[in-house]
Amino acid sequence: MASRAAGIIGPILMVPVTLPYFGKDLYGLWMTVVSLATMASFADLGLGNGLMTKLAPCYAHGDVARARRYISSAYLTLSLLTVTLTALLWLLADTIPWTAIFNVSGQATPAQTRAIALICLTAFALNVPFSLIIRIQYAYQQVSWSNIWQTGGNLAALGVVFMLVWADLSPIMVIAAAAAAPLLVNVVNTIWFFGRHPDLRPRLRTVEAGTAQELTRLSGLFFVLTVTMSFATSADTLIIAHVLGLSSVAGYVVPARLVAQIGLFVILVNIPLWSANGDALAQGQVAWVRRITRRMTIISVLAAALPATVLVFVGDHLFAAWLPVPMDGDPWLLAGLGMWWVLQAALSPRFMVQNAAGVIRPQLIGWVAFMVVSVLGKWYGAGRFGVNAVPWFGVLGYALTVAPAALYGYHRTLQRYPAADIKEGSSERVAQ
């Protein structure tokens, strides 16, 4: 929690430096490209999520050999995929209509648009295999180390961006530094982790067809789920860019990024439950899972709702003091963004139980329905009521589709596991 709190500082402090330096149009373009890269998080084929689900029982039972086979298969698959994606991106770069995709007009030029897109998407593609280290650390319940590395990367990127802006270098250089930081941190973290755990280090000779197929079957469902979630939750900026223009993107993205730090903090605190629940369910400790899920639901909702409520009432004053350029901190927009994260925080602990057990279909049905309903609703709402309506249509769609699916999937998951007698020693180890 402490390292995540420190990691929030980076994105918050970067906005008042980069927004006036870039201008609204160029900053809006950057954020739209970042959203596109976020939507492409499905590029790992769901292997990251599938790997974490498979490694949790290996950790519970001390099965190092099986864990190494899973890790080796995942790294080999994603390394080959990264080479293919990067090559295709650069081979087709001159044929892709970048300005039409991002609805570019005004300050941003076609050359800048192409450069920003290639930089961000290339950095994302190269980071696909190296980001597996985060899932491995979570599966082995080394959450604090993972967060420390990621936080260090965020703070280092912040320092580099400040230096480049102070040196008055081009915005392209600033964007390249910000895009490269997560990749470099994951590379160093990977070397550090496997240096300390050589028994888990991926090797070609430990790749087995049967293990790879087993991992791929589960990862396929995670892949479809991730595609759906990424598109449904990251489409806002693309919708606003096409309906209202790039200048309106900045007016939405800046408050959205601020509120998102609250929500992401809560959700990332819940992610360690994924591997902990897998450990507990492997030992039949269903009562522990139920108890921790109830507690974390209450904690998550309070942790998201309280700061979001404060932002609704003081958001306009905060933006006036925080940003050197005028920015409307409309209470209705802030309230909608806050409610969106409160709903996600409330259901996050239940999703962690389903992910630990590999129960994906109820989530998938809910998110597919949400994608259809929310995209249509947001497009209509943006054109009819403006930017402020976008998060509210998301909230309504989430409550009608994802929430019922999450509750059903949670109860269905627990019914699959017979309860076992809880021994004091194992209960304490899982709780830790």
NORHU-V994421 format. One record per residue. N is the residue number from 0. PSI is psi in radians with two decimals (NA if undefined). OMEGA is omega in whole degrees, -180 to 180 (* if undefined). NEAR is the number of other ideal C-beta (glycine too) atoms within 8 Angstrom. Layout:
BEGIN
n:N psi:PSI omega:OMEGA near:NEAR
n:N psi:PSI omega:OMEGA near:NEAR
END
This chain:
BEGIN
n:0 psi:-0.70 omega:-180 near:5
n:1 psi:-0.74 omega:-180 near:5
n:2 psi:-0.61 omega:177 near:11
n:3 psi:-0.67 omega:177 near:12
n:4 psi:-0.69 omega:178 near:8
n:5 psi:-0.61 omega:180 near:9
n:6 psi:-0.39 omega:178 near:12
n:7 psi:-0.50 omega:-175 near:10
n:8 psi:-0.70 omega:-176 near:10
n:9 psi:-1.06 omega:-179 near:11
n:10 psi:-0.60 omega:-178 near:10
n:11 psi:-0.78 omega:-178 near:11
n:12 psi:-0.39 omega:-178 near:9
n:13 psi:-0.53 omega:-176 near:12
n:14 psi:-0.92 omega:-178 near:13
n:15 psi:-0.26 omega:177 near:10
n:16 psi:-0.80 omega:-174 near:11
n:17 psi:-0.58 omega:-177 near:13
n:18 psi:-0.91 omega:178 near:14
n:19 psi:-0.49 omega:-179 near:10
n:20 psi:-0.68 omega:-179 near:9
n:21 psi:-0.63 omega:-167 near:11
n:22 psi:2.75 omega:-174 near:8
n:23 psi:-0.72 omega:-176 near:13
n:24 psi:-0.84 omega:-178 near:12
n:25 psi:-0.66 omega:176 near:12
n:26 psi:-0.73 omega:177 near:13
n:27 psi:-0.66 omega:177 near:16
n:28 psi:-0.80 omega:179 near:15
n:29 psi:-0.83 omega:-178 near:14
n:30 psi:-0.56 omega:178 near:12
n:31 psi:-0.70 omega:177 near:14
n:32 psi:-0.72 omega:177 near:13
n:33 psi:-0.70 omega:178 near:9
n:34 psi:-0.67 omega:177 near:13
n:35 psi:-0.72 omega:178 near:15
n:36 psi:-0.66 omega:177 near:11
n:37 psi:-0.72 omega:177 near:9
n:38 psi:-0.48 omega:-180 near:11
n:39 psi:0.28 omega:179 near:10
n:40 psi:-0.21 omega:176 near:9
n:41 psi:-0.07 omega:-175 near:11
n:42 psi:-0.30 omega:178 near:10
n:43 psi:0.13 omega:176 near:14
n:44 psi:0.36 omega:-179 near:12
n:45 psi:0.10 omega:-176 near:16
n:46 psi:-0.55 omega:178 near:16
n:47 psi:-0.85 omega:179 near:13
n:48 psi:-0.74 omega:179 near:13
n:49 psi:-0.66 omega:180 near:14
n:50 psi:-0.74 omega:-179 near:17
n:51 psi:-0.69 omega:178 near:15
n:52 psi:-0.71 omega:-179 near:15
n:53 psi:-0.56 omega:-177 near:12
n:54 psi:-0.47 omega:-178 near:16
n:55 psi:-0.85 omega:176 near:16
n:56 psi:-0.58 omega:177 near:11
n:57 psi:-0.73 omega:178 near:14
n:58 psi:-0.71 omega:-179 near:13
n:59 psi:-0.65 omega:-176 near:10
n:60 psi:0.02 omega:179 near:7
n:61 psi:0.52 omega:-177 near:6
n:62 psi:1.51 omega:-176 near:8
n:63 psi:-0.69 omega:-176 near:9
n:64 psi:-0.77 omega:179 near:6
n:65 psi:-0.68 omega:179 near:9
n:66 psi:-0.74 omega:180 near:12
n:67 psi:-0.61 omega:177 near:14
n:68 psi:-0.74 omega:177 near:12
n:69 psi:-0.82 omega:-178 near:14
n:70 psi:-0.78 omega:-179 near:14
n:71 psi:-0.74 omega:-180 near:13
n:72 psi:-0.73 omega:-179 near:13
n:73 psi:-0.77 omega:-179 near:15
n:74 psi:-0.71 omega:-180 near:11
n:75 psi:-0.80 omega:-179 near:11
n:76 psi:-0.82 omega:-176 near:12
n:77 psi:-0.50 omega:176 near:14
n:78 psi:-0.78 omega:177 near:9
n:79 psi:-0.69 omega:179 near:8
n:80 psi:-0.71 omega:-179 near:13
n:81 psi:-0.77 omega:179 near:12
n:82 psi:-0.74 omega:-179 near:8
n:83 psi:-0.82 omega:-178 near:8
n:84 psi:-0.75 omega:-179 near:11
n:85 psi:-0.73 omega:179 near:11
n:86 psi:-0.78 omega:179 near:8
n:87 psi:-0.70 omega:-179 near:8
n:88 psi:-0.82 omega:-177 near:12
n:89 psi:-0.56 omega:177 near:9
n:90 psi:-0.60 omega:-177 near:6
n:91 psi:0.08 omega:-173 near:8
n:92 psi:-0.67 omega:-176 near:9
n:93 psi:-0.22 omega:-179 near:4
n:94 psi:-0.17 omega:-179 near:4
n:95 psi:2.25 omega:-180 near:8
n:96 psi:1.35 omega:-174 near:5
n:97 psi:-0.77 omega:-177 near:11
n:98 psi:-0.59 omega:178 near:9
n:99 psi:-0.66 omega:-180 near:6
n:100 psi:-0.72 omega:-176 near:8
n:101 psi:0.12 omega:178 near:14
n:102 psi:0.89 omega:-174 near:10
n:103 psi:2.34 omega:174 near:11
n:104 psi:2.80 omega:175 near:7
n:105 psi:-2.18 omega:-169 near:7
n:106 psi:-0.74 omega:-175 near:6
n:107 psi:2.33 omega:179 near:11
n:108 psi:2.81 omega:177 near:5
n:109 psi:-0.65 omega:180 near:8
n:110 psi:-0.73 omega:177 near:6
n:111 psi:-0.71 omega:-180 near:12
n:112 psi:-0.81 omega:180 near:14
n:113 psi:-0.77 omega:-178 near:10
n:114 psi:-0.79 omega:-179 near:9
n:115 psi:-0.74 omega:-180 near:13
n:116 psi:-0.79 omega:-179 near:13
n:117 psi:-0.70 omega:-180 near:11
n:118 psi:-0.90 omega:-176 near:12
n:119 psi:-0.75 omega:-177 near:15
n:120 psi:-0.60 omega:177 near:13
n:121 psi:-0.79 omega:178 near:11
n:122 psi:-0.68 omega:178 near:13
n:123 psi:-0.80 omega:-178 near:12
n:124 psi:-0.75 omega:180 near:12
n:125 psi:-0.45 omega:-178 near:10
n:126 psi:-0.18 omega:-175 near:11
n:127 psi:-0.94 omega:180 near:13
n:128 psi:-0.60 omega:-177 near:10
n:129 psi:-0.38 omega:178 near:11
n:130 psi:-0.17 omega:176 near:12
n:131 psi:-0.47 omega:-177 near:16
n:132 psi:-0.55 omega:179 near:12
n:133 psi:-0.77 omega:180 near:12
n:134 psi:-0.68 omega:180 near:13
n:135 psi:-0.75 omega:179 near:14
n:136 psi:-0.68 omega:178 near:13
n:137 psi:-0.73 omega:-180 near:15
n:138 psi:-0.62 omega:179 near:14
n:139 psi:0.30 omega:172 near:10
n:140 psi:0.67 omega:172 near:10
n:141 psi:0.92 omega:-173 near:9
n:142 psi:-0.70 omega:-177 near:10
n:143 psi:-0.76 omega:179 near:7
n:144 psi:-0.73 omega:179 near:9
n:145 psi:-0.78 omega:-179 near:13
n:146 psi:-0.63 omega:179 near:12
n:147 psi:-0.77 omega:178 near:9
n:148 psi:-0.80 omega:-179 near:13
n:149 psi:-0.68 omega:178 near:13
n:150 psi:-0.73 omega:176 near:12
n:151 psi:-0.67 omega:177 near:9
n:152 psi:-0.73 omega:179 near:13
n:153 psi:-0.78 omega:-179 near:13
n:154 psi:-0.64 omega:177 near:12
n:155 psi:-0.73 omega:178 near:10
n:156 psi:-0.69 omega:178 near:14
n:157 psi:-0.80 omega:180 near:12
n:158 psi:-0.73 omega:180 near:8
n:159 psi:-0.74 omega:179 near:11
n:160 psi:-0.77 omega:178 near:14
n:161 psi:-0.75 omega:-179 near:9
n:162 psi:-0.73 omega:-179 near:8
n:163 psi:-0.68 omega:177 near:11
n:164 psi:-0.74 omega:179 near:12
n:165 psi:-0.62 omega:178 near:6
n:166 psi:-0.05 omega:177 near:6
n:167 psi:0.69 omega:176 near:4
n:168 psi:2.99 omega:-174 near:7
n:169 psi:2.63 omega:176 near:5
n:170 psi:-0.52 omega:180 near:10
n:171 psi:-0.70 omega:178 near:10
n:172 psi:-0.70 omega:179 near:9
n:173 psi:-0.78 omega:-179 near:15
n:174 psi:-0.69 omega:179 near:12
n:175 psi:-0.72 omega:179 near:10
n:176 psi:-0.76 omega:180 near:12
n:177 psi:-0.61 omega:-179 near:11
n:178 psi:-0.57 omega:-176 near:12
n:179 psi:-0.41 omega:-174 near:9
n:180 psi:-0.87 omega:180 near:13
n:181 psi:-0.65 omega:179 near:13
n:182 psi:-0.85 omega:-178 near:12
n:183 psi:-0.68 omega:179 near:9
n:184 psi:-0.75 omega:180 near:13
n:185 psi:-0.60 omega:177 near:15
n:186 psi:-0.85 omega:-180 near:9
n:187 psi:-0.70 omega:179 near:9
n:188 psi:-0.69 omega:179 near:13
n:189 psi:-0.82 omega:179 near:11
n:190 psi:-0.73 omega:-178 near:8
n:191 psi:-0.79 omega:-176 near:9
n:192 psi:-0.88 omega:-177 near:13
n:193 psi:-0.34 omega:171 near:11
n:194 psi:-0.59 omega:178 near:7
n:195 psi:-0.38 omega:-178 near:6
n:196 psi:1.20 omega:-178 near:9
n:197 psi:-0.39 omega:180 near:7
n:198 psi:-0.32 omega:179 near:6
n:199 psi:-0.03 omega:-174 near:11
n:200 psi:2.31 omega:-179 near:8
n:201 psi:2.42 omega:179 near:11
n:202 psi:2.53 omega:-180 near:8
n:203 psi:-0.65 omega:-175 near:6
n:204 psi:-0.27 omega:179 near:4
n:205 psi:-0.02 omega:176 near:9
n:206 psi:2.22 omega:179 near:12
n:207 psi:2.44 omega:-177 near:8
n:208 psi:-0.75 omega:-178 near:6
n:209 psi:-0.76 omega:179 near:6
n:210 psi:-0.72 omega:179 near:12
n:211 psi:-0.72 omega:179 near:11
n:212 psi:-0.71 omega:178 near:8
n:213 psi:-0.78 omega:179 near:9
n:214 psi:-0.67 omega:-177 near:15
n:215 psi:-0.65 omega:180 near:12
n:216 psi:-0.83 omega:178 near:8
n:217 psi:-0.70 omega:-178 near:14
n:218 psi:-0.48 omega:179 near:14
n:219 psi:-0.72 omega:177 near:10
n:220 psi:-0.73 omega:176 near:13
n:221 psi:-0.62 omega:179 near:15
n:222 psi:-0.88 omega:-180 near:13
n:223 psi:-0.71 omega:179 near:10
n:224 psi:-0.76 omega:-179 near:14
n:225 psi:-0.71 omega:177 near:13
n:226 psi:-0.85 omega:-178 near:9
n:227 psi:-0.84 omega:-179 near:12
n:228 psi:-0.75 omega:-178 near:9
n:229 psi:-0.79 omega:180 near:13
n:230 psi:-0.78 omega:-176 near:11
n:231 psi:-0.65 omega:-175 near:12
n:232 psi:-0.27 omega:-177 near:7
n:233 psi:0.06 omega:-177 near:12
n:234 psi:-0.19 omega:-174 near:13
n:235 psi:-0.86 omega:-176 near:14
n:236 psi:-0.66 omega:177 near:14
n:237 psi:-0.70 omega:178 near:11
n:238 psi:-0.83 omega:-179 near:13
n:239 psi:-0.69 omega:-180 near:14
n:240 psi:-0.70 omega:-177 near:15
n:241 psi:-0.57 omega:-178 near:6
n:242 psi:-0.71 omega:-172 near:8
n:243 psi:-0.24 omega:179 near:10
n:244 psi:2.81 omega:-176 near:8
n:245 psi:-0.56 omega:-180 near:17
n:246 psi:-0.53 omega:178 near:10
n:247 psi:-0.40 omega:179 near:12
n:248 psi:-0.77 omega:-180 near:15
n:249 psi:-0.70 omega:179 near:14
n:250 psi:-0.39 omega:177 near:12
n:251 psi:-0.74 omega:-173 near:14
n:252 psi:-0.69 omega:-176 near:12
n:253 psi:-0.96 omega:176 near:13
n:254 psi:-0.56 omega:179 near:16
n:255 psi:-0.69 omega:179 near:11
n:256 psi:-0.65 omega:179 near:11
n:257 psi:-0.85 omega:-180 near:11
n:258 psi:-0.58 omega:-179 near:14
n:259 psi:-0.49 omega:178 near:10
n:260 psi:-0.61 omega:177 near:11
n:261 psi:-0.89 omega:-177 near:14
n:262 psi:-0.76 omega:-180 near:14
n:263 psi:-0.62 omega:177 near:8
n:264 psi:-0.80 omega:-179 near:12
n:265 psi:-0.79 omega:-177 near:14
n:266 psi:-0.71 omega:-180 near:12
n:267 psi:-0.47 omega:173 near:9
n:268 psi:-0.53 omega:-180 near:11
n:269 psi:-0.40 omega:-175 near:13
n:270 psi:-0.65 omega:177 near:10
n:271 psi:-0.34 omega:176 near:10
n:272 psi:-0.43 omega:-180 near:14
n:273 psi:-1.02 omega:-178 near:14
n:274 psi:-0.61 omega:179 near:16
n:275 psi:-0.71 omega:176 near:12
n:276 psi:-0.67 omega:177 near:16
n:277 psi:-0.71 omega:176 near:15
n:278 psi:-0.82 omega:-177 near:14
n:279 psi:-0.78 omega:-179 near:12
n:280 psi:-0.60 omega:178 near:14
n:281 psi:-0.44 omega:179 near:10
n:282 psi:0.09 omega:179 near:10
n:283 psi:0.36 omega:-177 near:9
n:284 psi:1.15 omega:-177 near:14
n:285 psi:-0.66 omega:180 near:13
n:286 psi:-0.68 omega:178 near:8
n:287 psi:-0.73 omega:-180 near:12
n:288 psi:-0.78 omega:179 near:13
n:289 psi:-0.78 omega:-176 near:9
n:290 psi:-0.81 omega:-179 near:8
n:291 psi:-0.63 omega:178 near:12
n:292 psi:-0.75 omega:178 near:14
n:293 psi:-0.78 omega:-178 near:8
n:294 psi:-0.79 omega:-178 near:8
n:295 psi:-0.48 omega:176 near:12
n:296 psi:-0.82 omega:180 near:11
n:297 psi:-0.81 omega:-179 near:8
n:298 psi:-0.73 omega:-177 near:8
n:299 psi:-0.78 omega:-179 near:16
n:300 psi:-0.79 omega:180 near:11
n:301 psi:-0.72 omega:-178 near:8
n:302 psi:-0.50 omega:178 near:13
n:303 psi:-0.67 omega:-173 near:16
n:304 psi:-0.70 omega:-175 near:10
n:305 psi:-0.93 omega:178 near:8
n:306 psi:-0.56 omega:178 near:9
n:307 psi:-0.69 omega:178 near:17
n:308 psi:-0.71 omega:178 near:9
n:309 psi:-0.73 omega:-179 near:8
n:310 psi:-0.61 omega:179 near:14
n:311 psi:-0.67 omega:-175 near:11
n:312 psi:-0.48 omega:-176 near:7
n:313 psi:0.17 omega:-176 near:8
n:314 psi:-0.73 omega:-179 near:13
n:315 psi:-0.72 omega:178 near:10
n:316 psi:-0.65 omega:-180 near:8
n:317 psi:-0.80 omega:-180 near:11
n:318 psi:-0.64 omega:179 near:13
n:319 psi:-0.64 omega:-180 near:8
n:320 psi:-0.46 omega:-172 near:5
n:321 psi:-0.69 omega:-172 near:8
n:322 psi:2.44 omega:178 near:12
n:323 psi:-0.04 omega:177 near:5
n:324 psi:2.63 omega:-179 near:7
n:325 psi:2.38 omega:179 near:4
n:326 psi:2.20 omega:-177 near:10
n:327 psi:2.00 omega:175 near:8
n:328 psi:1.16 omega:-174 near:13
n:329 psi:2.26 omega:-178 near:10
n:330 psi:-0.61 omega:-179 near:10
n:331 psi:-0.66 omega:176 near:8
n:332 psi:-0.80 omega:180 near:14
n:333 psi:-0.67 omega:179 near:15
n:334 psi:-0.72 omega:178 near:10
n:335 psi:-0.75 omega:177 near:15
n:336 psi:-0.72 omega:178 near:14
n:337 psi:-0.75 omega:179 near:16
n:338 psi:-0.62 omega:178 near:12
n:339 psi:-0.79 omega:-178 near:13
n:340 psi:-0.51 omega:175 near:15
n:341 psi:-0.76 omega:178 near:13
n:342 psi:-0.76 omega:179 near:12
n:343 psi:-0.67 omega:178 near:12
n:344 psi:-0.65 omega:-179 near:15
n:345 psi:-0.60 omega:-176 near:9
n:346 psi:-0.21 omega:-177 near:11
n:347 psi:-0.79 omega:179 near:13
n:348 psi:-0.60 omega:179 near:13
n:349 psi:-0.60 omega:175 near:13
n:350 psi:-0.60 omega:-180 near:10
n:351 psi:-0.58 omega:177 near:14
n:352 psi:-0.79 omega:-179 near:16
n:353 psi:-0.72 omega:179 near:15
n:354 psi:-0.68 omega:-180 near:14
n:355 psi:-0.58 omega:-179 near:15
n:356 psi:-0.08 omega:-178 near:13
n:357 psi:0.43 omega:177 near:8
n:358 psi:1.75 omega:-170 near:12
n:359 psi:-0.55 omega:-170 near:12
n:360 psi:-0.77 omega:178 near:8
n:361 psi:-0.72 omega:177 near:13
n:362 psi:-0.76 omega:-176 near:15
n:363 psi:-0.76 omega:179 near:12
n:364 psi:-0.78 omega:180 near:9
n:365 psi:-0.75 omega:-177 near:15
n:366 psi:-0.59 omega:176 near:15
n:367 psi:-0.77 omega:177 near:9
n:368 psi:-0.72 omega:179 near:12
n:369 psi:-0.73 omega:-179 near:13
n:370 psi:-0.81 omega:-179 near:11
n:371 psi:-0.88 omega:-176 near:8
n:372 psi:-0.79 omega:-174 near:11
n:373 psi:-0.72 omega:-179 near:14
n:374 psi:-0.80 omega:178 near:12
n:375 psi:-0.75 omega:-179 near:8
n:376 psi:-0.75 omega:-179 near:12
n:377 psi:-0.70 omega:179 near:15
n:378 psi:-0.78 omega:178 near:10
n:379 psi:-0.78 omega:-177 near:9
n:380 psi:-0.69 omega:180 near:12
n:381 psi:-0.73 omega:-180 near:15
n:382 psi:-0.55 omega:-175 near:7
n:383 psi:-0.70 omega:-173 near:6
n:384 psi:-0.18 omega:180 near:6
n:385 psi:-3.03 omega:-175 near:6
n:386 psi:-0.65 omega:-175 near:11
n:387 psi:-0.43 omega:-176 near:11
n:388 psi:-0.33 omega:-173 near:13
n:389 psi:-0.92 omega:-179 near:15
n:390 psi:-0.52 omega:-179 near:14
n:391 psi:-0.65 omega:175 near:12
n:392 psi:-0.57 omega:174 near:13
n:393 psi:-0.74 omega:179 near:14
n:394 psi:-0.81 omega:-179 near:12
n:395 psi:-0.80 omega:179 near:9
n:396 psi:-0.67 omega:179 near:13
n:397 psi:-0.76 omega:-179 near:14
n:398 psi:-0.53 omega:-177 near:9
n:399 psi:-0.38 omega:-172 near:9
n:400 psi:-1.04 omega:-173 near:13
n:401 psi:-0.72 omega:-176 near:14
n:402 psi:-0.88 omega:178 near:12
n:403 psi:-0.67 omega:180 near:9
n:404 psi:-0.64 omega:180 near:14
n:405 psi:-0.76 omega:-180 near:15
n:406 psi:-0.75 omega:179 near:9
n:407 psi:-0.80 omega:-179 near:9
n:408 psi:-0.63 omega:179 near:15
n:409 psi:-0.85 omega:-180 near:12
n:410 psi:-0.64 omega:178 near:8
n:411 psi:-0.67 omega:-180 near:10
n:412 psi:-0.84 omega:-177 near:12
n:413 psi:-0.48 omega:178 near:11
n:414 psi:-0.33 omega:-178 near:6
n:415 psi:-0.26 omega:-173 near:7
n:416 psi:2.04 omega:174 near:10
n:417 psi:2.41 omega:-180 near:5
n:418 psi:2.56 omega:177 near:7
n:419 psi:2.81 omega:175 near:8
n:420 psi:2.33 omega:-177 near:3
n:421 psi:2.06 omega:176 near:9
n:422 psi:2.52 omega:-173 near:6
n:423 psi:-0.76 omega:-177 near:6
n:424 psi:-0.81 omega:-178 near:6
n:425 psi:-0.61 omega:179 near:10
n:426 psi:-0.71 omega:180 near:11
n:427 psi:-0.66 omega:-180 near:8
n:428 psi:-0.74 omega:179 near:7
n:429 psi:-0.75 omega:-180 near:12
n:430 psi:-0.66 omega:178 near:6
n:431 psi:NA omega:* near:4
END
